[in-house]
Amino acid sequence: MNYKAADTANKILLAFEPGGIAPLPPEKLAQVREHVRSILSRAMESLGEKKTRKWHDWQRVKAERQAAQ
């Protein structure tokens, strides 16, 4: 998990920590922590794949334009 995703996960999890706005028992907090980290990790992977795909698409379009000239 990258820094941005970890920071977001920590901010979300603060609400569920003891003293937060919606405290959970320790065993439930551990489950929620794993779910949040898993979801954010997958989201960041998807975002990375999207950026890579857009880059490759741009490179293809650029090459096609140069070939057309």
Buried (B, 14 or more C-beta within 10 A) or exposed (E): BEEEBBEBBEEBBEEBBEEEEEEBEEEEBEEBBEEBBEEBBEEBEEEEEEEEEEEEEEEEEEEEEEEEE
